[in-house]
Amino acid sequence: MSRFERLLDLLQVLRRCRQPVSGRRLTEETGVSLRTLYRDIASLQAQGAPIEGEPGLGYVLKPGFMVPI
């Protein structure tokens, strides 16, 4: 799986969840290591994705976010 596909997959998982999701659950659903997950979240945040949270608390994607085409 390419990095692009992995980031889109992560966004889709976060979109389905309304409550904060733990890093461990995200790693299980996306099939990546915790370290990779943290890097991917930081990358998406740097690109403007409104992902809130932090390690140990969980992550949530603000409603209404659309991936630009």
Backbone torsions as a table, in degrees:
resi	resn	phi	psi	omega
1	MET	NA	134.1	179.8
2	SER	-76.1	164.2	179.2
3	ARG	-61.7	-41.5	178.4
4	PHE	-57.4	-47.9	179.3
5	GLU	-63.0	-39.1	-179.9
6	ARG	-63.7	-43.0	180.0
7	LEU	-66.8	-40.4	176.2
8	LEU	-64.1	-39.9	178.2
9	ASP	-61.7	-43.4	178.6
10	LEU	-62.2	-43.7	177.2
11	LEU	-60.6	-40.3	179.9
12	GLN	-64.8	-41.6	178.5
13	VAL	-62.7	-45.7	-180.0
14	LEU	-65.3	-33.9	178.8
15	ARG	-63.1	-35.2	-178.0
16	ARG	-72.8	-21.1	-173.2
17	CYS	-102.8	128.1	178.9
18	ARG	-91.7	-24.5	179.1
19	GLN	-100.7	157.4	176.7
20	PRO	-55.5	139.4	-177.7
21	VAL	-113.5	133.0	-179.5
22	SER	-68.4	153.2	176.6
23	GLY	-58.9	-38.6	-179.5
24	ARG	-61.9	-44.2	178.7
25	ARG	-64.8	-40.4	178.3
26	LEU	-62.9	-37.6	178.1
27	THR	-65.7	-37.5	178.4
28	GLU	-65.8	-40.7	-177.3
29	GLU	-76.7	-29.6	-177.8
30	THR	-100.7	-16.1	177.1
31	GLY	76.2	27.2	177.8
32	VAL	-117.7	168.0	177.7
33	SER	-75.8	163.4	178.8
34	LEU	-62.5	-39.4	178.6
35	ARG	-61.8	-44.8	177.9
36	THR	-64.0	-41.0	178.8
37	LEU	-58.7	-47.7	179.9
38	TYR	-61.0	-39.8	177.8
39	ARG	-66.4	-41.4	179.7
40	ASP	-64.7	-41.2	178.3
41	ILE	-63.8	-44.3	178.4
42	ALA	-61.6	-38.9	178.7
43	SER	-65.2	-44.6	178.6
44	LEU	-64.8	-40.2	177.6
45	GLN	-63.0	-41.4	179.8
46	ALA	-64.9	-26.5	179.6
47	GLN	-90.3	3.3	174.6
48	GLY	104.6	1.4	178.0
49	ALA	-70.7	127.8	-178.0
50	PRO	-79.7	68.6	178.6
51	ILE	-96.7	123.8	178.3
52	GLU	-109.2	150.7	177.3
53	GLY	130.9	-176.0	179.2
54	GLU	-163.3	164.1	-179.8
55	PRO	-54.0	134.8	178.9
56	GLY	92.3	-20.1	-179.2
57	LEU	-108.8	-30.3	-178.6
58	GLY	111.0	172.9	-175.8
59	TYR	-131.8	147.4	177.5
60	VAL	-143.7	141.2	176.4
61	LEU	-96.9	125.0	-179.9
62	LYS	-60.2	142.3	178.9
63	PRO	-62.2	150.3	175.3
64	GLY	91.0	-2.2	-179.1
65	PHE	-73.2	130.7	177.6
66	MET	-119.9	140.7	177.2
67	VAL	-77.5	122.9	178.7
68	PRO	-64.8	145.3	-179.0
69	ILE	-94.2	NA	NA
